[in-house]
Amino acid sequence: MSPDTATSIKKPEDGRLPSFTFYNYFRSSAAYRVRIAFNFKGVKPARIVDLDIRQGEQKAAILGDVIPHGLVPAFSWDGGFLTQSIAMIEWLDTLTPQMPRLVPVDPQEASHAREIALAVACDIHPLNNLRVLNYLGHWLDISEDARLHWYRHWIEEGFAGVERILRLRRAGGPFALGSQPTLADVCLVPQVFNARRFDVPLSTFPTIVEVADRCEAMEASRKASPEAAA
Ligand SMILES: N[C@@H](CCC(=O)N[C@@H](CS)C(=O)NCC(=O)O)C(=O)O
């Protein structure tokens, strides 16, 4: 695809999932969200391309206009592409009828699922992305210890809000918003995984830990974990 073909990007025909390629990195928590969604929805991409973001391979792909924003995850299909894990999960969910509905059909419940998902995807994850950590280190000369402090701080700050929201919203569980896992759980599992990986104390976030652990124990999540995807 080149800029002058951008206007002819094709929509998936007849509202069904096309045969598509998934651009992945095993440790990317945004890709981990999408992998969990694949398993819940019983979807298998036709092709998986693993890109090592530590080596900048996701940027090399911009050259082919495959991943215009230079980040994983992304989808591409004949004549089209989609980026942003939340949009990608909604796309999968909309084009596959299987349960669970990751974005609930009820508009109010859907907004609550997006609320938690976006608290993770917009308010926590971007601050701790590899390019931000690299920028802090390479350009601002911030030490590794201070970067670790930064990393933990933004998870703790973000989780404090999510914990309060979950306590107010939960109607008895067992998942973040009720009896089925939703986009909210799908986003919490990788973020809790990252928190543990960087030794963020989680004792003040019992609701987050409870719902994330419940979803993480499900086969759909286990098969999507960085260990399983490596
Ligand atoms: N908002 C994007 C975030 C994508 C993103 O930041 N991906 C990370 C991996 S989790 C990445 O490609 N990082 C490469 C870098 O930081 O250079 C989404 O949800 O898909």
The ligand as an ORCA input file, in Angstrom:
! r2SCAN-3c Opt
* xyz 0 1
  N      -2.172      1.946     21.945
  C      -1.496      0.892     21.262
  C      -0.164      0.639     21.915
  C       0.739     -0.147     21.040
  C       2.113     -0.211     21.675
  O       2.518      0.736     22.345
  N       2.832     -1.308     21.446
  C       4.122     -1.464     22.028
  C       4.301     -2.859     22.585
  S       3.190     -3.138     23.921
  C       5.191     -1.226     20.986
  O       5.053     -1.583     19.837
  N       6.275     -0.600     21.421
  C       7.390     -0.346     20.566
  C       8.147      0.829     21.063
  O       7.838      1.316     22.139
  O       9.031      1.243     20.338
  C      -2.365     -0.382     21.277
  O      -3.157     -0.536     22.195
  O      -2.235     -1.201     20.344
*
